[in-house]
């Protein structure tokens, strides 16, 4: 055996042996990860206390109103769960791409295209809800996957990095939705680009009667669990992690880079497209121009805060969702701008990344 082949084989064996699966991960490592994220959040809250103090407000009062706005009533909790749902779905897809060494920042475009295709199905098909609703959700998955597949095809055939292609496709997707709403899909006589309301029977059912939380959040958590199993318990998941860990080792092991890139991008885009379908079918009940409000970009921060692990993405997404739910109460009751939550989200992510970087530097 040639020295290079021996080294690559050893690398494959090492990755397979020491890859941190849930069974082999020690309790201390799990606790360290939890402490790292919790410390990052606490530090972000402490740092953002400074501008609150400088503005003459009380940080304790601001954070108290934030908590009350997020957890003060069941309606607030339902609102926060709905906010968290697209973050869970899109961030899970982003995390799978990151694990494979693929940087997909096109969630925004994949969300709006998924919402567009889901809306078309809901507006144009007739039949029982048990048929139309799943078909609309499937339409969202297909739309998002197809949009991500364009970026993957550009990467594989033209060598254009997916960062550039996915970023630019975001703008094209938004413009495509705008064009559709200003054209045949738009509601006649409406003063804003939006589609007609969907039929009531084609909306996502509510978790509890009288509250706005829908079953999409349950679907999102189930898919995050399935993604965790896919990533750590299947051959495909190991191939993705191998691609992300060492391209040379993956080539030697016979793992196809092109098939891996296309598969993970389709999977990621499908999850983001499903997030778009959930938003229009469960929250807005129609397609509205600009409905996504940066969900795709925020999902990247959620994936990083969740340490690009599908299961830990769920609490990270809930953290972001509940922050947004309480932000308006903080602004209304204390006078602290609701935009402060974006500072908290950004700092939490930065501090987690700094902690990871410091740990890797220390282990060298």
C-alpha positions as CSV (number, residue, x, y, z in Angstrom):
1,X,0.0,0.0,0.0
2,X,1.3,3.4,-0.9
3,X,2.0,5.8,2.0
4,X,-0.7,8.3,0.9
5,X,-3.2,5.5,0.6
6,X,-2.3,4.3,4.0
7,X,-2.6,7.7,5.5
8,X,-6.0,8.3,3.9
9,X,-7.3,4.9,5.1
10,X,-6.1,5.7,8.6
11,X,-8.0,9.0,8.4
12,X,-11.2,7.3,7.4
13,X,-10.8,4.7,10.2
14,X,-10.0,7.5,12.7
15,X,-13.1,9.5,11.7
16,X,-15.3,6.4,11.9
17,X,-13.9,5.5,15.3
18,X,-13.9,8.9,17.1
19,X,-16.8,10.6,15.4
20,X,-18.9,12.0,18.3
21,X,-22.1,10.0,18.1
22,X,-24.7,10.3,20.8
23,X,-23.8,6.9,22.2
24,X,-20.1,7.7,22.4
25,X,-20.3,11.3,23.5
26,X,-19.5,11.6,27.2
27,X,-21.7,13.3,29.7
28,X,-19.0,15.8,30.4
29,X,-18.8,16.8,26.8
30,X,-22.6,17.3,26.6
31,X,-22.5,19.4,29.8
32,X,-19.7,21.5,28.5
33,X,-21.6,22.2,25.3
34,X,-24.7,23.2,27.3
35,X,-22.6,25.4,29.6
36,X,-20.9,27.0,26.6
37,X,-24.2,28.0,25.0
38,X,-25.7,29.1,28.3
39,X,-22.7,31.2,29.1
40,X,-22.8,32.8,25.7
41,X,-26.4,33.8,26.2
42,X,-25.8,35.2,29.7
43,X,-22.7,37.2,28.5
44,X,-24.8,38.6,25.6
45,X,-27.4,39.8,28.0
46,X,-24.8,41.4,30.2
47,X,-23.2,43.2,27.3
48,X,-26.5,44.5,26.0
49,X,-27.3,45.8,29.5
50,X,-24.7,48.6,28.8
51,X,-26.7,50.4,26.1
52,X,-29.9,50.0,28.1
53,X,-28.1,51.7,31.1
54,X,-26.7,54.4,28.9
55,X,-30.2,55.2,27.7
56,X,-31.4,55.7,31.2
57,X,-33.5,52.5,31.4
58,X,-33.2,49.6,33.8
59,X,-31.9,46.3,32.4
60,X,-33.8,44.4,35.0
61,X,-37.1,46.1,34.0
62,X,-36.3,45.6,30.3
63,X,-35.5,41.9,30.7
64,X,-38.5,41.4,33.0
65,X,-40.9,42.8,30.4
66,X,-39.2,40.7,27.8
67,X,-39.9,37.5,29.8
68,X,-43.4,38.6,30.5
69,X,-44.0,39.3,26.9
70,X,-42.7,35.9,25.9
71,X,-44.3,33.8,28.7
72,X,-47.0,36.0,30.2
73,X,-49.9,34.3,28.5
74,X,-50.7,31.3,26.5
75,X,-51.3,33.5,23.5
76,X,-47.7,34.8,23.8
77,X,-46.3,31.3,24.0
78,X,-48.3,30.2,21.0
79,X,-46.9,33.2,19.0
80,X,-43.4,32.3,20.1
81,X,-43.9,28.7,19.0
82,X,-45.1,29.8,15.6
83,X,-42.0,32.1,15.3
84,X,-39.7,29.3,16.2
85,X,-41.1,26.7,13.7
86,X,-39.5,28.0,10.5
87,X,-36.2,28.5,12.3
88,X,-36.1,24.9,13.4
89,X,-36.8,23.6,9.9
90,X,-34.5,26.0,8.0
91,X,-31.6,25.8,10.5
92,X,-31.7,22.0,10.5
93,X,-31.1,22.0,6.7
94,X,-28.3,24.6,7.1
95,X,-26.7,22.4,9.8
96,X,-26.8,19.3,7.6
97,X,-25.0,21.4,4.8
98,X,-22.4,22.7,7.3
99,X,-21.7,19.2,8.5
100,X,-20.9,18.2,4.8
101,X,-18.7,21.3,4.4
102,X,-21.3,23.0,2.2
103,X,-22.3,26.6,3.1
104,X,-25.9,27.1,2.2
105,X,-27.0,30.7,3.0
106,X,-29.9,30.6,0.5
107,X,-32.6,29.7,3.0
108,X,-34.4,33.0,2.4
109,X,-34.9,32.2,-1.3
110,X,-35.8,28.6,-0.7
111,X,-38.4,29.7,1.9
112,X,-40.2,32.1,-0.4
113,X,-40.1,29.7,-3.4
114,X,-41.5,27.0,-1.2
115,X,-44.2,29.3,0.0
116,X,-45.0,30.3,-3.6
117,X,-45.4,26.7,-4.8
118,X,-47.4,25.7,-1.6
119,X,-49.7,28.7,-2.2
120,X,-50.2,27.8,-5.8
121,X,-51.3,24.3,-4.8
122,X,-53.7,25.7,-2.1
123,X,-55.3,28.2,-4.4
124,X,-55.6,26.0,-7.5
125,X,-56.5,22.5,-6.2
126,X,-59.8,21.4,-4.9
127,X,-60.7,18.4,-2.8
128,X,-60.7,17.2,0.7
129,X,-58.3,18.9,3.2
130,X,-56.6,15.6,3.9
131,X,-55.4,15.6,0.3
132,X,-54.8,19.3,-0.5
133,X,-52.9,20.2,2.7
134,X,-50.3,17.4,2.3
135,X,-50.0,18.2,-1.4
136,X,-49.4,21.9,-0.6
137,X,-46.8,21.0,2.0
138,X,-45.2,18.7,-0.6
139,X,-45.3,21.5,-3.1
140,X,-43.3,23.7,-0.7
141,X,-40.7,20.9,-0.2
142,X,-40.3,20.4,-4.0
143,X,-40.1,24.2,-4.6
144,X,-37.4,24.8,-2.0
145,X,-35.5,21.7,-3.0
146,X,-35.5,22.7,-6.7
147,X,-34.3,26.2,-5.8
148,X,-31.4,24.8,-3.7
149,X,-30.7,22.3,-6.5
150,X,-30.0,25.1,-8.9
151,X,-27.2,26.4,-6.6
152,X,-25.8,22.8,-6.3
153,X,-25.9,22.3,-10.1
154,X,-24.1,25.7,-10.6
155,X,-21.4,24.6,-8.1
156,X,-20.9,21.2,-9.7
157,X,-21.0,22.2,-13.3
158,X,-19.5,25.7,-13.3
159,X,-17.4,25.7,-10.2
160,X,-19.2,28.7,-8.7
161,X,-19.1,28.5,-4.9
162,X,-22.4,27.9,-3.2
163,X,-22.0,31.0,-1.0
164,X,-22.3,33.2,-4.1
165,X,-25.0,31.3,-5.9
166,X,-27.3,30.8,-2.9
167,X,-26.9,34.4,-1.9
168,X,-27.9,35.7,-5.3
169,X,-30.7,33.2,-5.7
170,X,-32.2,34.7,-2.5
171,X,-32.9,38.0,-4.4
172,X,-34.2,36.2,-7.5
173,X,-36.6,34.2,-5.4
174,X,-38.0,37.3,-3.7
175,X,-38.4,39.0,-7.1
176,X,-40.2,35.9,-8.4
177,X,-42.7,36.0,-5.6
178,X,-43.2,39.7,-6.1
179,X,-43.8,39.2,-9.8
180,X,-46.3,36.4,-9.1
181,X,-48.2,38.5,-6.6
182,X,-48.3,41.5,-9.0
183,X,-49.6,39.1,-11.6
184,X,-51.9,36.2,-11.8
185,X,-51.6,35.1,-8.1
186,X,-52.3,38.6,-6.7
187,X,-55.6,39.4,-5.1
188,X,-57.7,41.7,-7.3
189,X,-58.2,45.1,-5.8
190,X,-55.9,44.6,-2.9
191,X,-53.8,47.5,-1.9
192,X,-50.7,45.3,-1.2
193,X,-49.1,42.5,-3.2
194,X,-50.8,39.4,-1.7
195,X,-52.7,36.4,-2.8
196,X,-56.3,35.7,-1.9
197,X,-57.0,34.0,1.4
198,X,-56.8,30.2,1.3
199,X,-60.0,28.2,2.0
200,X,-60.4,27.6,5.7
201,X,-60.2,23.9,5.4
202,X,-56.8,24.1,3.7
203,X,-55.1,25.8,6.7
204,X,-52.8,24.0,9.2
205,X,-54.8,22.8,12.2
206,X,-54.2,24.4,15.6
207,X,-52.5,22.6,18.4
208,X,-55.2,23.8,20.9
209,X,-58.6,25.3,20.2
210,X,-58.6,29.1,20.8
211,X,-54.8,29.5,20.4
212,X,-52.7,30.3,17.3
213,X,-50.0,27.6,17.7
214,X,-50.3,25.1,14.8
215,X,-49.2,21.6,14.3
216,X,-46.2,22.8,12.2
217,X,-44.1,23.1,15.4
218,X,-44.6,19.4,16.1
219,X,-43.7,18.5,12.5
220,X,-40.6,20.7,12.8
221,X,-39.4,18.9,16.0
222,X,-40.1,15.5,14.6
223,X,-38.1,16.3,11.5
224,X,-35.2,17.7,13.6
225,X,-35.2,14.3,15.5
226,X,-35.2,12.4,12.2
227,X,-32.3,14.6,10.9
228,X,-30.4,13.8,14.0
229,X,-30.9,10.1,13.3
230,X,-29.9,10.6,9.7
231,X,-26.8,12.4,10.6
232,X,-25.5,10.1,13.3
233,X,-27.1,6.7,12.6
234,X,-27.0,6.2,8.9
235,X,-24.4,5.6,6.2
236,X,-25.5,8.7,4.4
237,X,-25.0,10.8,7.5
238,X,-21.5,9.4,8.0
239,X,-20.7,10.2,4.4
240,X,-21.8,13.8,4.9
241,X,-19.6,14.1,8.0
242,X,-16.7,12.5,6.1
243,X,-17.1,15.0,3.3
244,X,-17.0,17.8,5.8
245,X,-14.1,16.4,7.8
246,X,-11.7,15.4,5.0
247,X,-12.3,15.6,1.2
248,X,-9.3,13.4,0.5
249,X,-10.5,10.7,2.9
250,X,-14.0,10.9,1.4
251,X,-12.5,10.4,-2.1
252,X,-10.5,7.5,-1.0
253,X,-13.5,5.9,0.7
254,X,-15.5,6.2,-2.5
255,X,-17.8,8.9,-1.3
256,X,-19.0,10.9,-4.3
257,X,-18.6,14.7,-3.7
258,X,-21.1,15.6,-6.4
259,X,-23.8,13.2,-5.2
260,X,-23.2,14.3,-1.6
261,X,-23.5,18.0,-2.5
262,X,-26.6,17.6,-4.6
263,X,-28.3,15.3,-2.0
264,X,-27.6,17.6,1.0
265,X,-28.6,20.7,-0.9
266,X,-31.9,19.2,-2.0
267,X,-32.5,18.0,1.6
268,X,-31.7,21.4,3.0
269,X,-33.7,23.3,0.4
270,X,-36.7,21.0,1.0
271,X,-36.7,21.7,4.7
272,X,-36.5,25.5,4.0
273,X,-39.3,25.2,1.4
274,X,-41.4,23.3,4.0
275,X,-40.8,26.2,6.4
276,X,-42.2,28.6,3.8
277,X,-45.3,26.3,3.3
278,X,-45.8,26.2,7.1
279,X,-45.7,30.0,7.3
280,X,-48.3,30.6,4.6
281,X,-50.6,27.7,5.6
282,X,-50.3,28.1,9.4
283,X,-49.6,31.8,10.1
284,X,-50.5,34.2,7.3
285,X,-53.2,32.1,5.5
286,X,-52.1,33.6,2.2
287,X,-48.9,34.5,0.4
288,X,-47.8,38.0,1.2
289,X,-44.8,39.9,-0.3
290,X,-42.0,40.1,2.2
291,X,-43.6,37.7,4.7
292,X,-40.3,35.9,5.4
293,X,-38.6,38.9,7.1
294,X,-35.1,37.5,7.0
295,X,-36.0,34.0,8.4
296,X,-33.4,32.3,6.2
297,X,-30.6,34.5,7.4
298,X,-31.6,34.2,11.0
299,X,-31.7,30.5,10.6
300,X,-27.9,30.5,9.9
301,X,-27.4,32.1,13.3
302,X,-29.7,29.6,14.9
303,X,-27.7,26.7,13.4
304,X,-24.5,28.1,14.7
305,X,-25.9,28.7,18.2
306,X,-27.2,25.2,18.1
307,X,-23.7,23.9,17.3
308,X,-24.9,22.7,13.9
309,X,-26.6,19.7,15.6
310,X,-30.3,19.1,14.7
311,X,-31.4,18.4,18.3
312,X,-29.7,21.3,19.9
313,X,-31.0,23.5,17.1
314,X,-34.5,23.1,18.6
315,X,-33.8,25.0,21.9
316,X,-31.7,27.5,20.0
317,X,-34.7,28.2,17.7
318,X,-37.1,28.4,20.6
319,X,-34.7,30.9,22.2
320,X,-34.8,33.1,19.1
321,X,-38.6,32.7,18.8
322,X,-39.3,33.7,22.4
323,X,-37.0,36.6,22.2
324,X,-39.0,38.0,19.3
325,X,-42.3,37.3,21.1
326,X,-41.2,39.4,24.1
327,X,-39.5,42.2,22.2
328,X,-42.6,44.3,21.6
329,X,-43.6,44.1,25.2
330,X,-40.1,45.4,26.2
331,X,-40.4,48.3,23.8
332,X,-44.0,49.1,24.9
333,X,-43.5,48.8,28.6
334,X,-40.0,50.1,29.2
335,X,-39.2,52.0,26.0
336,X,-36.3,49.8,25.0
337,X,-36.3,49.3,21.2
338,X,-37.4,45.9,20.1
339,X,-34.4,45.7,17.7
340,X,-32.2,45.1,20.8
341,X,-33.1,41.4,20.5
342,X,-31.1,41.2,17.3
343,X,-28.1,42.4,19.2
344,X,-28.7,39.7,21.8
345,X,-29.0,37.0,19.1
346,X,-25.9,38.1,17.3
347,X,-23.7,38.4,20.4
348,X,-24.9,35.0,21.6
349,X,-23.8,33.4,18.3
350,X,-20.5,35.3,18.2
351,X,-19.7,34.2,21.8
352,X,-20.5,30.6,21.1
353,X,-18.2,30.7,18.0
354,X,-15.4,32.3,20.0
355,X,-15.7,29.6,22.7
356,X,-15.5,26.9,20.0
357,X,-12.5,28.6,18.4
358,X,-10.7,29.0,21.7
359,X,-11.3,25.3,22.6
360,X,-9.9,24.1,19.2
361,X,-6.9,26.4,19.6
362,X,-6.2,25.0,23.1
363,X,-6.4,21.4,21.8
364,X,-3.7,22.0,19.2
